Amino acid sequence: MEEWPDGEWKVRMLNGSSSTKNYRCPGCDQEIRGGQPHLVAWPNWTGGDEERRHWHTACWRKRLDRGPGRSRY
């Protein structure tokens, strides 16, 4: 569990060896290739499991720096 200004999140680190699929990071919109270490995060509320997303670790840590409506560029 992680507490952030935008709420409480369940966060799981993946070392990459168990990951075979490619995912798209919502923070940078770049691909996370299968086998690459990354994390999975979802809000800690009822139904939050439906919002589970795969993130680059750095993108997750910096996601609040972008602020609402701000582009990554």
C-alpha positions in Angstrom: 0.0 0.0 0.0 1.2 3.5 -0.8 -0.5 6.7 0.3 -0.3 9.6 -2.2 -2.0 13.0 -2.4 -4.3 11.4 -5.0 -5.3 8.6 -2.7 -4.3 5.2 -1.4 -2.8 2.8 -4.0 -2.0 -0.9 -4.1 1.4 -1.2 -5.8 3.2 -4.3 -6.8 6.8 -4.4 -8.2 7.4 -6.8 -11.0 11.0 -7.9 -11.7 10.1 -8.7 -15.3 10.8 -12.4 -15.3 7.2 -13.2 -14.8 6.0 -10.6 -17.4 5.7 -11.8 -21.0 3.3 -9.3 -22.4 4.0 -5.8 -23.6 2.1 -3.0 -21.9 1.7 0.8 -22.5 2.8 3.0 -19.6 0.1 5.6 -18.9 2.7 8.1 -17.6 4.9 8.4 -20.8 2.8 6.5 -23.3 5.8 4.3 -24.2 5.9 0.6 -24.3 6.9 -1.6 -21.4 8.3 -4.7 -23.1 7.8 -8.2 -21.6 10.7 -9.1 -19.3 11.3 -5.4 -18.3 11.0 -4.6 -14.6 8.1 -2.3 -13.8 5.2 -1.9 -11.4 1.5 -2.4 -11.4 -0.7 0.0 -9.5 -4.4 0.3 -8.8 -6.5 2.4 -6.5 -7.4 0.9 -3.1 -11.2 1.2 -3.3 -14.0 -1.2 -4.2 -13.7 -1.8 -8.0 -10.2 -0.3 -8.1 -8.9 -3.6 -9.5 -10.6 -2.6 -12.8 -8.2 0.4 -13.0 -5.0 -1.7 -12.6 -2.2 -0.2 -14.8 1.4 -1.1 -15.6 3.9 1.7 -15.1 7.6 2.4 -15.6 8.8 2.8 -12.0 10.1 6.4 -12.7 6.9 7.4 -14.4 4.8 6.2 -11.4 7.0 8.2 -9.0 6.8 11.4 -11.1 3.2 11.2 -12.2 1.9 13.9 -9.8 4.6 16.3 -11.1 2.7 16.6 -14.4 -0.5 17.7 -12.9 -4.0 17.5 -14.4 -4.3 18.2 -18.1 -0.5 18.7 -18.6 1.2 16.9 -21.4 4.3 14.8 -20.9 6.1 17.0 -23.4 
